[in-house]
């Protein structure tokens, strides 16, 4: 998808292509996190729900005649048949245009910025031909058969058949049963536009920059919940943060909600049963183990396979258990990703990671670059912001090694020793944020113009050489000098 934005914080005009792996780099305060969070949040369910709430209001500003016609037919005849692929071809781009139109009024809520206004913000989502082909394929493969007794409505779709049948299960039409229009419209939108929405990105998961501290908050909230439940008072629930008075960014709410819901409802036994039938899920569980073994160093998991009142995040280190409060910041930063892979990951999900290198040694940063490429090659989408030259330089290695015919020597030198870490440049987009705009810095030959990091390294080297030259001069002009110049480079640089 091609996404363009105007007037978002420090960004005056910017555009990029959302690829299977999308990377944002640049100096601080350039708008990277705002850009990726706002665009992906509108493509997430919070964007869809905002759209639906406006569409079913009494005087909604949007109009999609094909959707309104479905309501009329269901109201009049009690049955409607929808060719979802044909409907997508007619209204798909219109729907994503309307999502972009939500940006000015939804930005403050999504970004958690109460004191900023976005009246001049413009955002446009444009489907590519690849997007269109992928969405149509996903729509064809969807299957379901559901009845909603409270509404008296059923809906069915068979796999590899584009037709969706919505029908009234009682003798009366919705009009005769006097169901409110907004309820029927929401039902129709959920079984048309929401399918299109999820066929593009089935689910989005966020690892915000605040993730290490949020784990401590989740732990504390569970203590409050337990104590409050015993006393009979109201409890705090991270899954309901959006309805609370806390004005938090969508990415933070999503992270709190995911980890909180896994603690409350996640079943590893059920996930393992799914993995027996679905090789993708089996692979994601294996990747969680790979992440634990190679980058985390300890074993992240939950204290029980099934939900229980005292269930908690648990870190196993060799032969003992570490509380989340006592583990390293490196481990805290990766807890969400491990749990997501263990319990939730499915193909066509998008993982948004703000600064994946947080609290990681350069060795782990390099390994994480490989791990991210492995996830992308497994059918997941990943978008990151980063200040790590190690991640960017090694990503360049992974791209360029993809075209090497004999890859054995390269693979042997990789941290994870895994050929799936090599990635084609067609799956990658790397963008530099600078001077109020965004520049594509992934070149045609697979190299990355990461000068923004090189300049800093050159500055450090320049200071070092200035000190070195000054020390040589001072040694040579010292009254005690014998005329022999003493080396002044750091010891580790001397041969």
Kinemage of the C-alpha trace (Angstrom):
@kinemage 1
@onewidth
@group {chain A} dominant
@subgroup {mainchain}
@vectorlist {calphas} color= white
{ca unk a 1} P 0.000 0.000 0.000
{ca unk a 2} L 1.215 3.481 -0.822
{ca unk a 3} L 0.635 5.935 2.034
{ca unk a 4} L 1.041 9.704 1.786
{ca unk a 5} L 0.753 12.222 4.611
{ca unk a 6} L 0.843 15.996 4.848
{ca unk a 7} L 1.189 18.179 7.954
{ca unk a 8} L 1.806 15.576 10.655
{ca unk a 9} L 3.958 17.107 13.373
{ca unk a 10} L 7.418 17.802 11.889
{ca unk a 11} L 6.445 16.146 8.590
{ca unk a 12} L 5.271 18.608 5.958
{ca unk a 13} L 4.913 16.041 3.184
{ca unk a 14} L 5.889 12.388 3.167
{ca unk a 15} L 5.037 9.124 1.465
{ca unk a 16} L 6.136 5.523 1.610
{ca unk a 17} L 5.130 2.017 0.559
{ca unk a 18} L 4.079 -0.321 3.357
{ca unk a 19} L 6.104 -3.438 2.544
{ca unk a 20} L 6.324 -6.826 4.297
{ca unk a 21} L 9.322 -5.246 6.088
{ca unk a 22} L 9.180 -1.457 6.483
{ca unk a 23} L 11.996 0.382 8.266
{ca unk a 24} L 12.016 4.038 9.381
{ca unk a 25} L 15.274 5.724 10.409
{ca unk a 26} L 16.326 9.289 11.137
{ca unk a 27} L 17.220 11.696 13.910
{ca unk a 28} L 14.986 12.191 16.948
{ca unk a 29} L 11.865 14.360 16.676
{ca unk a 30} L 11.440 13.709 12.952
{ca unk a 31} L 7.977 12.111 13.208
{ca unk a 32} L 8.850 8.437 12.686
{ca unk a 33} L 6.778 7.033 15.548
{ca unk a 34} L 3.827 9.336 14.887
{ca unk a 35} L 3.835 8.389 11.221
{ca unk a 36} L 3.960 4.612 11.650
{ca unk a 37} L 1.552 4.586 14.619
{ca unk a 38} L -1.105 6.767 13.016
{ca unk a 39} L -1.055 5.088 9.616
{ca unk a 40} L -1.141 1.542 10.961
{ca unk a 41} L -3.726 2.367 13.653
{ca unk a 42} L -6.144 3.575 10.990
{ca unk a 43} L -5.541 0.267 9.191
{ca unk a 44} L -6.173 -1.527 12.497
{ca unk a 45} L -9.593 -2.234 13.990
{ca unk a 46} L -9.600 1.087 15.833
{ca unk a 47} L -9.722 2.819 12.436
{ca unk a 48} L -12.462 0.505 11.220
{ca unk a 49} L -14.549 0.986 14.387
{ca unk a 50} L -14.229 4.768 14.158
{ca unk a 51} L -15.430 4.555 10.565
{ca unk a 52} L -18.397 2.326 11.452
{ca unk a 53} L -19.488 4.558 14.323
{ca unk a 54} L -19.599 7.509 11.950
{ca unk a 55} L -21.286 5.561 9.169
{ca unk a 56} L -24.187 4.360 11.335
{ca unk a 57} L -24.779 7.750 12.981
{ca unk a 58} L -27.948 9.650 12.132
{ca unk a 59} L -26.195 12.146 9.869
{ca unk a 60} L -23.094 10.286 8.755
{ca unk a 61} L -20.746 12.199 6.439
{ca unk a 62} L -19.920 9.185 4.281
{ca unk a 63} L -21.893 7.393 1.637
{ca unk a 64} L -21.167 4.099 -0.105
{ca unk a 65} L -24.262 3.455 -2.249
{ca unk a 66} L -23.475 -0.243 -2.668
{ca unk a 67} L -23.535 -0.715 1.134
{ca unk a 68} L -26.746 1.279 1.542
{ca unk a 69} L -28.356 -0.858 -1.150
{ca unk a 70} L -27.525 -4.030 0.772
{ca unk a 71} L -29.387 -2.650 3.775
{ca unk a 72} L -32.425 -1.814 1.652
{ca unk a 73} L -32.537 -5.295 0.092
{ca unk a 74} L -32.187 -7.047 3.444
{ca unk a 75} L -34.857 -4.821 4.957
{ca unk a 76} L -37.298 -5.378 2.086
{ca unk a 77} L -36.685 -9.035 1.228
{ca unk a 78} L -35.109 -10.602 4.308
{ca unk a 79} L -32.204 -11.973 2.268
{ca unk a 80} L -29.260 -10.620 0.322
{ca unk a 81} L -26.440 -12.252 -1.650
{ca unk a 82} L -23.118 -10.416 -1.936
{ca unk a 83} L -20.235 -11.191 -4.278
{ca unk a 84} L -17.566 -9.944 -1.887
{ca unk a 85} L -14.819 -9.898 -4.541
{ca unk a 86} L -16.910 -7.821 -6.932
{ca unk a 87} L -17.927 -5.546 -4.061
{ca unk a 88} L -14.274 -5.053 -3.161
{ca unk a 89} L -13.409 -4.183 -6.755
{ca unk a 90} L -16.116 -1.514 -6.703
{ca unk a 91} L -15.656 0.040 -3.286
{ca unk a 92} L -12.301 -1.162 -1.868
{ca unk a 93} L -10.302 1.936 -2.758
{ca unk a 94} L -13.218 4.164 -1.730
{ca unk a 95} L -13.252 2.564 1.706
{ca unk a 96} L -9.507 3.054 2.243
{ca unk a 97} L -9.872 6.666 1.058
{ca unk a 98} L -12.515 7.198 3.740
{ca unk a 99} L -10.219 5.663 6.350
{ca unk a 100} L -7.593 8.235 5.387
{ca unk a 101} L -10.185 10.991 5.776
{ca unk a 102} L -10.553 10.019 9.441
{ca unk a 103} L -6.967 11.055 10.203
{ca unk a 104} L -7.524 14.723 11.246
{ca unk a 105} L -10.202 13.928 13.846
{ca unk a 106} L -8.820 10.578 15.069
{ca unk a 107} L -5.113 11.495 15.284
{ca unk a 108} L -5.286 13.027 18.762
{ca unk a 109} L -7.007 9.957 20.211
{ca unk a 110} L -4.741 7.470 18.410
{ca unk a 111} L -1.523 9.265 19.352
{ca unk a 112} L -2.655 10.203 22.863
{ca unk a 113} L -1.826 13.883 22.263
{ca unk a 114} L -4.581 15.925 23.898
{ca unk a 115} L -2.906 19.293 23.357
{ca unk a 116} L -2.118 18.940 19.653
{ca unk a 117} L -4.476 19.707 16.786
{ca unk a 118} L -4.411 18.059 13.387
{ca unk a 119} L -6.873 20.177 11.418
{ca unk a 120} L -4.503 20.446 8.428
{ca unk a 121} L -3.518 16.786 8.419
{ca unk a 122} L -4.084 14.888 5.169
{ca unk a 123} L -3.637 11.153 4.667
{ca unk a 124} L -4.209 8.996 1.589
{ca unk a 125} L -4.104 5.188 1.397
{ca unk a 126} L -3.658 3.861 -2.155
{ca unk a 127} L -3.955 0.165 -2.927
{ca unk a 128} L -1.309 -1.263 -5.233
{ca unk a 129} L -2.013 -3.967 -7.798
{ca unk a 130} L -0.259 -6.414 -5.477
{ca unk a 131} L -2.588 -5.381 -2.629
{ca unk a 132} L -5.627 -5.915 -4.819
{ca unk a 133} L -4.526 -9.405 -5.862
{ca unk a 134} L -3.708 -10.369 -2.270
{ca unk a 135} L -6.998 -9.052 -0.847
{ca unk a 136} L -9.061 -10.849 -3.494
{ca unk a 137} L -7.245 -14.100 -2.724
{ca unk a 138} L -7.886 -13.700 1.010
{ca unk a 139} L -11.555 -12.872 0.445
{ca unk a 140} L -12.053 -15.990 -1.660
{ca unk a 141} L -10.510 -18.215 1.026
{ca unk a 142} L -12.627 -16.905 3.923
{ca unk a 143} L -15.341 -19.278 5.172
{ca unk a 144} L -17.911 -19.015 7.974
{ca unk a 145} L -21.430 -20.032 8.963
{ca unk a 146} L -22.874 -17.994 11.834
{ca unk a 147} L -26.290 -17.248 13.279
{ca unk a 148} L -27.039 -14.322 15.559
{ca unk a 149} L -30.139 -15.280 17.518
{ca unk a 150} L -30.531 -11.875 19.142
{ca unk a 151} L -30.784 -10.247 15.711
{ca unk a 152} L -32.590 -13.096 14.017
{ca unk a 153} L -29.997 -12.973 11.223
{ca unk a 154} L -27.591 -15.548 9.816
{ca unk a 155} L -24.624 -15.277 7.467
{ca unk a 156} L -22.744 -17.953 5.534
{ca unk a 157} L -19.829 -18.074 3.100
{ca unk a 158} L -18.137 -21.121 1.637
{ca unk a 159} L -14.407 -21.306 0.932
{ca unk a 160} L -13.363 -20.593 -2.669
{ca unk a 161} L -16.764 -19.048 -3.317
{ca unk a 162} L -17.105 -15.230 -3.437
{ca unk a 163} L -20.769 -15.218 -2.398
{ca unk a 164} L -21.853 -14.178 1.089
{ca unk a 165} L -25.468 -14.937 2.011
{ca unk a 166} L -27.099 -12.806 4.698
{ca unk a 167} L -30.603 -13.917 5.649
{ca unk a 168} L -33.281 -13.388 8.260
{ca unk a 169} L -33.754 -16.500 10.401
{ca unk a 170} L -37.214 -15.511 11.698
{ca unk a 171} L -40.376 -15.062 9.660
{ca unk a 172} L -40.281 -11.292 9.808
{ca unk a 173} L -37.985 -8.923 7.952
{ca unk a 174} L -35.767 -6.605 10.033
{ca unk a 175} L -38.198 -3.769 9.288
{ca unk a 176} L -41.185 -5.744 10.589
{ca unk a 177} L -39.224 -6.753 13.679
{ca unk a 178} L -38.372 -3.056 14.143
{ca unk a 179} L -34.631 -3.598 14.572
{ca unk a 180} L -32.826 -0.227 14.619
{ca unk a 181} L -31.172 0.602 11.318
{ca unk a 182} L -27.791 1.178 12.977
{ca unk a 183} L -27.754 -2.409 14.305
{ca unk a 184} L -28.471 -3.901 10.883
{ca unk a 185} L -25.981 -1.538 9.205
{ca unk a 186} L -23.270 -2.521 11.684
{ca unk a 187} L -23.971 -6.178 10.906
{ca unk a 188} L -23.707 -5.556 7.159
{ca unk a 189} L -20.509 -3.537 7.549
{ca unk a 190} L -18.951 -6.263 9.713
{ca unk a 191} L -19.629 -8.826 6.994
{ca unk a 192} L -18.457 -6.702 4.074
{ca unk a 193} L -16.074 -3.821 4.831
{ca unk a 194} L -14.532 -5.515 7.852
{ca unk a 195} L -13.751 -8.570 5.743
{ca unk a 196} L -12.018 -6.321 3.200
{ca unk a 197} L -10.230 -4.546 6.041
{ca unk a 198} L -8.913 -7.792 7.523
{ca unk a 199} L -8.094 -9.323 4.154
{ca unk a 200} L -5.459 -6.593 3.807
{ca unk a 201} L -3.967 -6.959 7.321
{ca unk a 202} L -5.631 -9.580 9.488
{ca unk a 203} L -4.399 -8.111 12.794
{ca unk a 204} L -1.880 -5.546 14.020
{ca unk a 205} L 0.243 -5.923 17.147
{ca unk a 206} L 2.311 -3.119 18.703
{ca unk a 207} L 5.526 -3.155 20.709
{ca unk a 208} L 5.673 0.512 21.776
{ca unk a 209} L 8.840 2.136 23.093
{ca unk a 210} L 7.306 2.121 26.590
{ca unk a 211} L 6.960 -1.690 26.598
{ca unk a 212} L 9.513 -2.517 29.331
{ca unk a 213} L 7.840 -0.190 31.849
{ca unk a 214} L 4.355 -1.277 30.807
{ca unk a 215} L 5.061 -4.837 31.937
{ca unk a 216} L 5.618 -3.577 35.466
{ca unk a 217} L 2.355 -1.645 35.199
{ca unk a 218} L 0.498 -4.779 34.064
{ca unk a 219} L 1.961 -6.724 36.962
{ca unk a 220} L 0.914 -4.018 39.429
{ca unk a 221} L -2.574 -3.771 37.888
{ca unk a 222} L -3.066 -7.514 38.422
{ca unk a 223} L -2.134 -7.109 42.078
{ca unk a 224} L -4.714 -4.331 42.377
{ca unk a 225} L -7.282 -6.518 40.606
{ca unk a 226} L -6.687 -9.431 42.982
{ca unk a 227} L -6.947 -7.259 46.078
{ca unk a 228} L -10.007 -5.432 44.772
{ca unk a 229} L -11.761 -8.653 43.830
{ca unk a 230} L -11.284 -9.957 47.367
{ca unk a 231} L -12.756 -6.793 48.861
{ca unk a 232} L -15.607 -6.594 46.378
{ca unk a 233} L -14.596 -3.218 44.939
{ca unk a 234} L -14.210 -2.248 41.291
{ca unk a 235} L -11.078 -3.436 39.517
{ca unk a 236} L -8.684 -2.012 36.974
{ca unk a 237} L -8.700 -3.894 33.671
{ca unk a 238} L -5.998 -3.244 31.088
{ca unk a 239} L -8.300 -4.557 28.347
{ca unk a 240} L -10.701 -1.686 29.040
{ca unk a 241} L -8.068 1.069 28.997
{ca unk a 242} L -9.698 2.676 25.968
{ca unk a 243} L -12.877 3.308 27.955
{ca unk a 244} L -11.017 4.648 30.996
{ca unk a 245} L -10.052 8.248 31.664
{ca unk a 246} L -6.453 7.529 30.695
{ca unk a 247} L -5.650 9.258 27.421
{ca unk a 248} L -3.102 6.749 26.154
{ca unk a 249} L -1.763 6.180 22.634
{ca unk a 250} L -3.432 3.373 20.714
{ca unk a 251} L -0.137 1.441 20.574
{ca unk a 252} L 0.109 1.448 24.382
{ca unk a 253} L -3.536 0.431 24.822
{ca unk a 254} L -3.082 -2.362 22.288
{ca unk a 255} L 0.011 -3.680 24.085
{ca unk a 256} L -1.659 -3.541 27.495
{ca unk a 257} L -4.747 -5.235 26.076
{ca unk a 258} L -2.828 -8.031 24.376
{ca unk a 259} L -0.648 -8.979 27.346
{ca unk a 260} L -3.578 -8.563 29.741
{ca unk a 261} L -5.853 -10.748 27.619
{ca unk a 262} L -3.214 -13.481 27.304
{ca unk a 263} L -2.789 -13.549 31.089
{ca unk a 264} L -6.548 -13.782 31.483
{ca unk a 265} L -7.584 -16.026 28.595
{ca unk a 266} L -4.576 -17.350 26.653
{ca unk a 267} L -4.482 -21.135 26.332
{ca unk a 268} L -1.195 -22.653 25.244
{ca unk a 269} L -2.756 -26.124 25.132
{ca unk a 270} L -5.365 -24.892 22.655
{ca unk a 271} L -2.637 -23.171 20.624
{ca unk a 272} L -0.619 -26.401 20.498
{ca unk a 273} L -3.697 -28.289 19.298
{ca unk a 274} L -4.084 -25.696 16.529
{ca unk a 275} L -0.416 -26.129 15.649
{ca unk a 276} L -1.009 -29.833 15.003
{ca unk a 277} L -3.326 -28.825 12.126
{ca unk a 278} L -1.672 -25.574 11.013
{ca unk a 279} L 2.039 -25.566 10.142
{ca unk a 280} L 2.169 -21.766 10.318
{ca unk a 281} L 1.141 -21.752 13.979
{ca unk a 282} L 3.615 -24.536 14.726
{ca unk a 283} L 6.324 -22.433 13.094
{ca unk a 284} L 5.470 -19.338 15.163
{ca unk a 285} L 5.662 -21.314 18.412
{ca unk a 286} L 9.070 -22.576 17.285
{ca unk a 287} L 10.131 -18.991 16.550
{ca unk a 288} L 9.165 -17.986 20.091
{ca unk a 289} L 11.503 -20.707 21.337
{ca unk a 290} L 14.215 -19.525 18.928
{ca unk a 291} L 13.874 -15.968 20.247
{ca unk a 292} L 14.149 -17.230 23.834
{ca unk a 293} L 17.174 -19.391 23.146
{ca unk a 294} L 19.241 -17.082 20.951
{ca unk a 295} L 18.447 -13.469 21.867
{ca unk a 296} L 16.601 -13.398 25.201
{ca unk a 297} L 18.913 -15.942 26.837
{ca unk a 298} L 16.224 -16.938 29.348
{ca unk a 299} L 12.807 -18.544 28.786
{ca unk a 300} L 9.854 -16.145 28.700
{ca unk a 301} L 6.417 -17.651 29.220
{ca unk a 302} L 3.340 -17.697 31.454
{ca unk a 303} L 3.275 -19.478 34.792
{ca unk a 304} L 0.566 -21.930 33.678
{ca unk a 305} L -0.551 -23.431 30.367
{ca unk a 306} L -4.148 -22.479 31.075
{ca unk a 307} L -5.659 -19.307 32.616
{ca unk a 308} L -5.769 -19.085 36.398
{ca unk a 309} L -6.397 -16.242 38.901
{ca unk a 310} L -2.727 -16.109 39.912
{ca unk a 311} L -1.256 -16.514 36.456
{ca unk a 312} L 1.701 -14.248 35.738
{ca unk a 313} L 4.543 -13.654 33.322
{ca unk a 314} L 7.390 -15.942 34.236
{ca unk a 315} L 11.081 -15.879 33.343
{ca unk a 316} L 13.049 -19.116 33.696
{ca unk a 317} L 16.810 -18.688 33.984
{ca unk a 318} L 18.691 -21.982 34.175
{ca unk a 319} L 17.218 -23.713 37.248
{ca unk a 320} L 15.317 -20.879 38.889
{ca unk a 321} L 12.400 -18.495 38.294
{ca unk a 322} L 12.799 -14.714 38.067
{ca unk a 323} L 9.918 -12.310 38.709
{ca unk a 324} L 9.288 -9.840 35.902
{ca unk a 325} L 10.332 -7.036 38.281
{ca unk a 326} L 13.751 -8.603 38.739
{ca unk a 327} L 14.618 -9.473 35.171
{ca unk a 328} L 16.784 -7.374 32.863
{ca unk a 329} L 15.414 -4.565 30.725
{ca unk a 330} L 16.514 -6.562 27.680
{ca unk a 331} L 14.155 -9.386 28.645
{ca unk a 332} L 11.300 -7.020 29.540
{ca unk a 333} L 11.541 -5.446 26.086
{ca unk a 334} L 11.070 -8.799 24.328
{ca unk a 335} L 8.340 -10.340 26.530
{ca unk a 336} L 5.506 -9.075 24.329
{ca unk a 337} L 7.038 -10.440 21.119
{ca unk a 338} L 7.645 -13.887 22.637
{ca unk a 339} L 4.106 -14.139 24.023
{ca unk a 340} L 2.616 -12.875 20.761
{ca unk a 341} L 4.418 -15.596 18.794
{ca unk a 342} L 3.480 -18.267 21.330
{ca unk a 343} L -0.217 -17.409 21.544
{ca unk a 344} L -1.440 -15.107 18.781
{ca unk a 345} L 0.646 -14.854 15.598
{ca unk a 346} L -1.013 -15.736 12.302
{ca unk a 347} L -0.013 -15.127 8.673
{ca unk a 348} L -0.739 -11.641 7.331
{ca unk a 349} L -0.479 -10.050 10.796
{ca unk a 350} L 1.536 -6.841 11.109
{ca unk a 351} L 3.959 -6.321 14.010
{ca unk a 352} L 4.881 -2.667 14.667
{ca unk a 353} L 8.035 -2.327 16.789
{ca unk a 354} L 9.268 1.034 18.020
{ca unk a 355} L 13.057 0.779 18.419
{ca unk a 356} L 13.546 -3.021 18.535
{ca unk a 357} L 17.158 -2.456 19.626
{ca unk a 358} L 16.134 -1.084 23.028
{ca unk a 359} L 18.442 -2.381 25.790
{ca unk a 360} L 20.114 -4.904 23.468
{ca unk a 361} L 23.860 -5.398 23.075
{ca unk a 362} L 25.035 -4.965 19.442
{ca unk a 363} L 25.378 -8.769 19.131
{ca unk a 364} L 21.692 -9.175 20.008
{ca unk a 365} L 20.741 -6.292 17.710
{ca unk a 366} L 22.374 -8.087 14.779
{ca unk a 367} L 20.649 -11.353 15.709
{ca unk a 368} L 17.313 -9.537 16.022
{ca unk a 369} L 17.706 -8.124 12.497
{ca unk a 370} L 18.012 -11.717 11.278
{ca unk a 371} L 15.064 -12.807 13.406
{ca unk a 372} L 12.847 -10.045 11.987
{ca unk a 373} L 13.730 -11.113 8.439
{ca unk a 374} L 12.826 -14.712 9.355
{ca unk a 375} L 9.407 -13.544 10.600
{ca unk a 376} L 8.788 -11.653 7.349
{ca unk a 377} L 9.737 -14.678 5.265
{ca unk a 378} L 7.237 -16.745 7.289
{ca unk a 379} L 4.271 -14.602 6.192
{ca unk a 380} L 4.216 -11.951 8.909
{ca unk a 381} L 4.597 -8.233 8.182
{ca unk a 382} L 6.917 -6.090 10.316
{ca unk a 383} L 7.330 -2.301 10.554
{ca unk a 384} L 10.044 -0.797 12.746
{ca unk a 385} L 11.576 2.520 13.694
{ca unk a 386} L 15.239 2.280 14.619
{ca unk a 387} L 18.348 4.235 15.602
{ca unk a 388} L 20.572 1.173 15.315
{ca unk a 389} L 23.344 1.224 12.672
{ca unk a 390} L 23.895 -2.473 13.433
{ca unk a 391} L 20.364 -3.394 12.384
{ca unk a 392} L 20.509 -1.299 9.214
{ca unk a 393} L 23.968 -2.432 8.111
{ca unk a 394} L 23.154 -6.077 8.763
{ca unk a 395} L 19.794 -5.766 7.002
{ca unk a 396} L 21.806 -4.612 3.979
{ca unk a 397} L 23.888 -7.800 4.312
{ca unk a 398} L 20.749 -9.948 4.451
{ca unk a 399} L 19.336 -8.284 1.339
{ca unk a 400} L 22.512 -8.534 -0.708
{ca unk a 401} L 23.252 -12.113 0.386
{ca unk a 402} L 19.845 -13.187 -0.916
{ca unk a 403} L 21.182 -13.011 -4.486
{ca unk a 404} L 24.411 -14.901 -3.769
{ca unk a 405} L 24.325 -18.297 -5.481
{ca unk a 406} L 26.402 -20.213 -2.945
{ca unk a 407} L 25.090 -18.989 0.391
{ca unk a 408} L 26.787 -21.561 2.641
{ca unk a 409} L 29.663 -19.332 3.822
{ca unk a 410} L 27.293 -16.420 4.472
{ca unk a 411} L 24.841 -18.545 6.448
{ca unk a 412} L 27.679 -19.944 8.544
{ca unk a 413} L 28.595 -16.392 9.620
{ca unk a 414} L 25.063 -15.385 10.571
{ca unk a 415} L 24.189 -15.193 14.263
{ca unk a 416} L 21.195 -17.526 13.828
{ca unk a 417} L 22.747 -19.733 11.100
{ca unk a 418} L 19.401 -19.680 9.281
{ca unk a 419} L 18.977 -19.233 5.528
{ca unk a 420} L 15.458 -17.856 6.087
{ca unk a 421} L 17.117 -14.689 7.435
{ca unk a 422} L 18.135 -13.747 3.884
{ca unk a 423} L 15.490 -11.510 2.327
{ca unk a 424} L 14.770 -10.162 -1.137
{ca unk a 425} L 14.818 -6.370 -1.517
{ca unk a 426} L 11.318 -6.505 -3.048
{ca unk a 427} L 9.970 -7.272 0.423
{ca unk a 428} L 11.780 -4.355 2.080
{ca unk a 429} L 11.334 -0.586 2.288
{ca unk a 430} L 13.848 1.609 4.154
{ca unk a 431} L 12.996 5.288 4.639
{ca unk a 432} L 14.960 8.222 6.045
{ca unk a 433} L 13.045 10.950 7.883
{ca unk a 434} L 14.745 14.319 7.494
{ca unk a 435} L 13.917 17.947 6.670
{ca unk a 436} L 10.173 17.418 7.021
{ca unk a 437} L 9.945 14.661 4.437
{ca unk a 438} L 10.703 10.973 3.844
{ca unk a 439} L 13.270 9.567 1.406
{ca unk a 440} L 13.513 5.988 0.134
{ca unk a 441} L 17.138 4.984 0.819
{ca unk a 442} L 17.020 1.344 -0.318
{ca unk a 443} L 18.820 1.459 -3.647
{ca unk a 444} L 18.251 -0.723 -6.706
{ca unk a 445} L 21.347 -2.825 -6.020
{ca unk a 446} L 20.096 -3.744 -2.537
{ca unk a 447} L 22.412 -1.368 -0.694
{ca unk a 448} L 21.099 1.098 1.870
{ca unk a 449} L 22.232 4.723 1.894
{ca unk a 450} L 22.502 4.904 5.688
{ca unk a 451} L 24.698 8.014 5.682
{ca unk a 452} L 22.787 9.411 8.662
{ca unk a 453} L 24.571 6.843 10.872
{ca unk a 454} L 27.889 6.999 9.007
{ca unk a 455} L 28.072 10.749 9.581
{ca unk a 456} L 27.915 10.227 13.349
{ca unk a 457} L 30.621 7.547 13.214
{ca unk a 458} L 32.765 9.910 11.150
{ca unk a 459} L 32.228 12.699 13.707
{ca unk a 460} L 33.404 10.425 16.526
{ca unk a 461} L 36.424 9.337 14.492
{ca unk a 462} L 37.227 12.973 13.751
{ca unk a 463} L 37.243 13.837 17.470
{ca unk a 464} L 39.403 10.789 18.204
{ca unk a 465} L 41.964 11.730 15.523
{ca unk a 466} L 42.035 15.354 16.726
{ca unk a 467} L 42.866 14.144 20.245
{ca unk a 468} L 45.490 11.769 18.822
{ca unk a 469} L 47.185 14.516 16.781
{ca unk a 470} L 47.120 16.926 19.709
{ca unk a 471} L 48.747 14.381 22.012
{ca unk a 472} L 51.445 13.665 19.422
{ca unk a 473} L 52.137 17.377 19.157
{ca unk a 474} L 52.249 17.868 22.926
{ca unk a 475} L 54.555 14.897 23.362
{ca unk a 476} L 56.903 16.128 20.651
{ca unk a 477} L 57.159 19.675 22.091
{ca unk a 478} L 57.405 18.708 25.750
{ca unk a 479} L 60.629 19.891 27.472
{ca unk a 480} L 61.256 16.329 28.535
{ca unk a 481} L 60.774 15.083 25.008
{ca unk a 482} L 63.573 12.921 23.591
{ca unk a 483} L 62.335 13.612 20.092
{ca unk a 484} L 60.571 10.276 20.004
{ca unk a 485} L 56.790 10.575 19.515
{ca unk a 486} L 54.699 8.400 21.835
{ca unk a 487} L 51.635 6.685 20.352
{ca unk a 488} L 48.398 8.047 21.782
{ca unk a 489} L 45.769 5.847 20.167
{ca unk a 490} L 43.538 3.809 22.528
{ca unk a 491} L 45.238 0.551 23.544
{ca unk a 492} L 42.714 -1.653 21.720
{ca unk a 493} L 43.559 0.108 18.416
{ca unk a 494} L 47.296 -0.485 18.685
{ca unk a 495} L 48.786 -3.479 16.964
